[in-house]
Amino acid sequence: MVISLIDSHCHLEQKDFSQDRDMVIEKCRLEGLKAIVTCCAHPRDFDLTMQIVEKHKGFVFATVGSHPEYVKEVSSDQIEALIRKIIQNGSKINAVGEAGLDYYWIREELWRQKQKEEFAQFIHLAQEVKKPLVVHARDSAPDALNFLEQEGAERVLMHMFGANHLTKRVVENGWNISLNTIVLRSKRHRKVARDTPLEKILLETDSPWLGDSGRRNDPTSIKIVAKEIAEIKKIDLQEVWTACARNAMNFFGLPISLRL
């Protein structure tokens, strides 16, 4: 059996990996992963993310944005500076994001409006640099989808999408959905996995978060996600590995061979 796995969304720049980051990446190679897409979600982590990508060229790829959770601490000037860096380093970046709306952590309407302003900036940036867009929409899916449609977003990945009642709408827009270990315990996310066509699903871990029993997660848990999706959809595990890896490769434009 050929294992072709790509973690389409993790956070290797986080301090949780600071002591053994290279060892974790080597572990991923040894366990059959073909690529890792790491997400720089805060302007302060941009330089480290670029260093990781350069050191592990051809295996680790990057998306860059500003997580909406940080809207209160990241200034408009920092957002503008980050956008300039994304434009200047376009050849090293495979997607814009994660960006979006987070109504779980941000409750005040003033700051939610600020999130929308920043979200619009990143949507337009993705269009300008002709990169796909990775979207975070926690407890905000209706507004996020409305916003994406209004702004004409086309190449979209809804990261860790859990609004199962809106799955059909995402698919009809031609967008993709990525799922992680949350499908092991969330009925809503299991329904998303069930109802999303396999050709629109990417596998992710969002590591270092979402580990079992509070332990640190890492990209190798992608295997658990693939197995669970195979069981939910009642299809062969090899089919999930193959399709989801191809989906990630095509969405991010990864210059790798999967030998599928």
C-alpha positions in Angstrom: 0.0 0.0 0.0 1.4 3.4 -1.0 0.9 6.1 1.6 0.6 9.6 0.2 -0.2 12.1 2.9 0.0 15.9 3.1 -0.7 17.9 6.2 -2.4 21.0 4.6 -2.4 23.1 7.8 -0.2 23.1 10.9 1.9 25.6 12.8 5.5 24.5 12.9 6.6 28.0 14.0 4.9 27.7 17.4 7.1 27.5 20.5 5.8 24.0 21.2 8.2 22.8 18.4 11.1 25.0 19.4 13.1 22.3 21.1 12.8 19.5 18.5 11.3 21.1 15.3 13.8 19.4 12.9 13.3 16.1 14.6 9.5 16.4 14.2 9.9 17.2 10.5 12.3 14.2 10.0 9.7 12.0 11.8 7.1 13.1 9.3 9.4 12.1 6.4 10.0 8.7 7.9 6.3 8.1 8.5 5.5 8.7 4.8 4.3 12.3 4.6 5.0 13.9 1.3 4.7 17.5 2.3 3.7 19.8 5.2 2.0 23.1 4.8 2.8 25.3 7.8 0.7 28.4 8.5 2.3 31.6 9.8 -0.6 33.2 11.6 1.0 36.2 13.3 3.3 38.8 11.8 6.0 38.2 14.4 6.4 34.6 13.1 7.1 35.5 9.5 10.9 35.4 9.5 10.9 32.0 11.4 8.4 30.5 9.0 10.6 31.6 6.0 13.6 30.0 7.7 11.8 26.7 8.2 10.7 26.6 4.6 14.2 27.4 3.4 15.8 24.8 5.6 13.3 22.1 4.5 12.8 23.2 0.9 10.7 20.9 -1.1 9.0 19.3 1.9 7.7 22.2 4.1 5.7 24.9 2.4 4.1 28.1 3.8 0.9 30.0 4.0 1.1 33.5 5.6 -1.6 35.6 7.1 -2.8 37.1 10.4 -5.2 35.0 12.5 -8.4 37.0 13.4 -8.0 36.0 17.0 -5.1 38.5 17.1 -7.1 41.5 15.9 -6.7 43.3 19.2 -2.9 43.0 19.4 -1.8 43.3 15.7 -1.9 46.9 14.5 -2.9 48.1 11.0 0.7 49.1 10.4 1.8 45.5 11.2 -0.9 44.1 8.8 0.4 46.5 6.0 4.0 45.4 6.7 3.0 41.8 6.5 1.2 42.3 3.3 4.3 43.9 1.8 6.4 40.9 3.0 4.0 38.5 1.4 4.2 40.3 -1.9 8.0 40.5 -1.8 8.4 36.8 -0.9 5.7 35.4 -3.2 7.9 32.7 -4.6 8.3 31.2 -1.1 4.7 31.4 -0.1 2.0 29.0 -1.5 -1.1 30.6 -0.1 -2.5 33.7 1.8 -3.9 33.0 5.3 -5.1 31.9 7.6 -7.3 34.9 7.7 -11.0 35.4 8.4 -13.5 35.9 11.2 -13.4 34.5 14.8 -16.5 35.2 16.8 -15.6 32.6 19.5 -12.7 34.7 20.9 -13.8 38.1 19.7 -17.2 39.2 21.0 -17.2 43.0 20.7 -18.8 44.3 17.5 -16.1 47.0 17.1 -13.4 44.4 16.9 -15.4 42.1 14.7 -15.7 45.0 12.3 -12.0 45.3 12.4 -11.7 41.6 11.6 -13.8 42.2 8.5 -11.6 45.0 7.3 -8.5 42.9 7.7 -10.2 39.9 6.1 -11.0 42.0 3.0 -7.4 43.1 2.8 -6.2 39.4 2.7 -8.9 38.4 0.2 -7.8 41.2 -2.1 -4.1 40.3 -1.5 -4.8 36.7 -2.5 -6.4 37.9 -5.7 -3.6 40.4 -6.4 -0.7 37.8 -6.0 -2.8 35.0 -7.5 -2.5 32.7 -4.5 -5.2 30.6 -2.9 -6.8 31.7 0.4 -6.9 29.8 3.7 -9.9 30.9 5.8 -10.6 30.7 9.5 -14.3 30.9 10.4 -15.0 30.0 14.0 -18.5 30.6 15.1 -18.7 33.0 12.1 -19.4 30.8 9.1 -22.5 32.7 7.7 -20.7 36.0 7.8 -17.5 34.6 6.5 -19.2 32.9 3.5 -21.2 36.1 2.8 -18.0 38.1 2.8 -16.1 35.7 0.6 -18.9 35.7 -1.9 -19.3 39.5 -1.9 -15.5 39.9 -2.5 -15.4 37.4 -5.3 -13.0 34.9 -3.6 -12.4 31.9 -5.8 -9.6 29.6 -4.6 -10.6 29.0 -1.0 -9.8 26.5 1.7 -12.2 26.5 4.6 -9.8 25.4 7.4 -11.3 23.2 10.1 -14.8 24.0 8.8 -17.6 22.9 11.2 -20.8 24.6 10.0 -22.3 21.4 8.6 -25.5 23.2 7.5 -23.4 25.3 5.1 -21.3 22.5 3.6 -23.3 22.4 0.5 -22.9 26.1 -0.1 -19.1 25.8 0.3 -19.0 22.9 -2.2 -21.3 24.7 -4.7 -18.9 27.7 -4.6 -16.1 25.3 -5.7 -14.2 25.8 -2.5 -12.3 23.2 -0.4 -12.6 22.1 3.2 -9.8 20.8 5.5 -10.5 18.5 8.4 -8.4 17.4 11.4 -8.6 15.2 14.5 -11.7 17.1 15.6 -13.7 14.6 13.4 -13.0 12.0 16.1 -15.2 13.8 18.6 -17.3 16.5 16.9 -20.7 15.5 15.4 -20.8 18.7 13.3 -17.4 18.1 11.8 -18.2 14.4 11.2 -21.3 15.6 9.2 -19.0 17.9 7.2 -16.7 15.0 6.4 -19.7 12.9 5.4 -21.3 15.5 3.2 -18.2 17.0 1.5 -17.2 15.2 -1.8 -13.8 13.6 -1.4 -12.4 15.7 -4.2 -12.9 18.8 -2.0 -11.4 17.5 1.2 -7.8 18.2 2.4 -6.3 16.6 5.5 -4.8 18.8 8.2 -3.7 18.6 11.9 -3.6 22.2 13.1 -0.8 21.0 15.2 0.6 21.6 17.8 -3.0 21.9 19.0 -5.8 19.2 19.0 -3.5 16.5 20.4 -4.9 13.5 22.3 -5.4 14.0 26.0 -3.9 17.5 25.9 -0.6 16.2 24.4 1.2 18.1 21.7 -0.1 17.2 18.3 2.2 16.9 15.2 1.6 16.4 11.4 1.8 12.6 11.7 -1.7 12.5 13.2 -2.8 13.1 9.6 -3.0 9.3 9.5 -5.7 9.2 12.2 -7.7 11.8 10.3 -7.5 9.9 7.1 -8.6 6.7 8.8 -11.6 8.4 10.4 -12.7 10.0 7.2 -12.5 6.7 5.5 -14.8 5.1 8.1 -17.2 8.0 8.0 -17.5 7.8 4.2 -17.3 4.0 4.2 -14.6 4.0 1.6 -11.1 2.5 1.3 -8.4 4.2 3.3 -6.1 4.2 0.3 -8.7 6.2 -1.6 -8.7 8.9 1.1 -4.9 9.1 1.2 -4.7 9.4 -2.6 -7.5 11.9 -3.2 -6.7 14.2 -0.3 -3.0 14.3 -1.1 -3.8 15.2 -4.8 -6.3 17.8 -3.6 -3.6 19.5 -1.4 -1.0 19.3 -4.1 -3.4 21.0 -6.6 -4.8 23.6 -4.3 -1.4 24.8 -3.1 0.5 24.2 -6.3 3.0 22.0 -4.6 6.0 21.0 -6.8 6.2 17.4 -5.6 5.6 14.0 -7.0 3.1 11.7 -5.2 3.6 8.7 -7.4 -0.1 8.1 -7.4 
